[in-house]
Amino acid sequence: MKKLLEGVGVILLLQGLGGVVHGLTGWFHYWVVVRYLGFLDGYEIYASIILAVIGTALLIASDAVEPEAADRPGG
């Protein structure tokens, strides 16, 4: 569960940061998922910030989760 939270957190954080960079500079034109969602037209920066915050929260929460037996060294 810890690895899953970390993985999803990293993906959301990168998508959020990429969306903010795309909104401010125009870079990462094809890489950012938020720009493909039509219902977010005009709110891409806000949605990207929210994605980055949720990703950061998941990364912080993953530290509180007990590692599974497969994740433990020697287990």
The 8 nearest C-alpha neighbors of each residue, nearest first, counted from 0:
[[1, 3, 2, 4, 67, 66, 64, 61],
 [0, 2, 4, 61, 3, 66, 64, 5],
 [3, 1, 5, 4, 0, 6, 61, 70],
 [2, 4, 0, 6, 5, 1, 7, 8],
 [5, 3, 1, 7, 6, 2, 61, 8],
 [4, 6, 8, 2, 58, 3, 7, 61],
 [5, 7, 3, 9, 8, 4, 2, 10],
 [6, 8, 10, 4, 9, 5, 11, 3],
 [9, 7, 54, 57, 5, 11, 58, 6],
 [8, 10, 12, 6, 7, 11, 13, 5],
 [9, 11, 7, 13, 12, 8, 14, 6],
 [12, 10, 54, 14, 8, 13, 9, 50],
 [11, 13, 51, 54, 9, 15, 10, 14],
 [14, 12, 16, 10, 15, 11, 17, 9],
 [15, 13, 17, 11, 12, 16, 18, 31],
 [16, 14, 47, 51, 50, 18, 12, 13],
 [15, 17, 19, 13, 18, 14, 51, 12],
 [18, 16, 14, 20, 15, 19, 13, 21],
 [19, 17, 21, 15, 47, 16, 20, 31],
 [18, 20, 22, 16, 21, 17, 44, 47],
 [19, 21, 17, 23, 18, 22, 24, 16],
 [22, 20, 25, 26, 18, 24, 19, 23],
 [23, 21, 19, 20, 25, 24, 44, 18],
 [22, 24, 20, 21, 25, 19, 26, 44],
 [23, 25, 21, 26, 20, 22, 19, 27],
 [26, 24, 21, 22, 23, 28, 27, 20],
 [25, 27, 21, 28, 24, 20, 22, 17],
 [28, 26, 30, 21, 29, 31, 17, 25],
 [27, 29, 26, 30, 25, 31, 21, 34],
 [30, 28, 27, 31, 32, 34, 26, 35],
 [29, 31, 27, 28, 32, 17, 14, 18],
 [30, 32, 18, 33, 29, 14, 17, 34],
 [31, 33, 34, 35, 30, 14, 36, 18],
 [34, 32, 35, 36, 31, 43, 18, 47],
 [33, 35, 36, 32, 31, 43, 37, 39],
 [36, 34, 33, 32, 37, 31, 39, 29],
 [37, 35, 34, 33, 38, 39, 32, 40],
 [38, 36, 39, 40, 35, 34, 33, 41],
 [37, 39, 40, 36, 42, 41, 35, 34],
 [40, 38, 42, 37, 36, 43, 41, 33],
 [41, 39, 42, 37, 38, 43, 36, 34],
 [40, 42, 43, 39, 44, 38, 45, 37],
 [41, 43, 39, 45, 40, 44, 46, 47],
 [42, 44, 46, 45, 39, 41, 47, 33],
 [43, 45, 47, 19, 46, 42, 22, 48],
 [46, 44, 48, 42, 47, 43, 49, 19],
 [45, 47, 49, 43, 48, 44, 42, 50],
 [48, 46, 15, 50, 44, 18, 49, 45],
 [47, 49, 51, 45, 50, 46, 15, 44],
 [48, 50, 46, 52, 47, 51, 53, 45],
 [51, 49, 15, 47, 53, 48, 52, 11],
 [50, 52, 12, 15, 54, 48, 49, 53],
 [53, 51, 49, 55, 54, 50, 56, 48],
 [54, 52, 56, 50, 55, 51, 49, 57],
 [55, 53, 8, 12, 11, 51, 57, 52],
 [54, 56, 52, 58, 53, 57, 51, 59],
 [55, 57, 53, 59, 54, 58, 60, 52],
 [58, 56, 60, 8, 54, 59, 55, 4],
 [57, 59, 55, 61, 8, 5, 56, 60],
 [58, 60, 56, 57, 61, 62, 55, 63],
 [61, 59, 57, 62, 63, 58, 56, 64],
 [60, 62, 58, 64, 1, 63, 59, 4],
 [61, 63, 60, 64, 59, 58, 1, 65],
 [62, 64, 60, 61, 65, 59, 1, 66],
 [65, 63, 61, 62, 1, 66, 60, 0],
 [64, 66, 67, 63, 1, 62, 61, 0],
 [67, 65, 70, 1, 71, 64, 68, 0],
 [68, 66, 70, 69, 65, 71, 0, 1],
 [67, 69, 71, 74, 70, 66, 72, 73],
 [68, 70, 67, 71, 74, 72, 66, 73],
 [71, 69, 67, 68, 66, 72, 74, 2],
 [72, 70, 74, 68, 69, 73, 66, 67],
 [71, 73, 74, 70, 69, 68, 66, 67],
 [72, 74, 71, 69, 68, 70, 67, 66],
 [73, 71, 68, 72, 69, 70, 67, 66]]
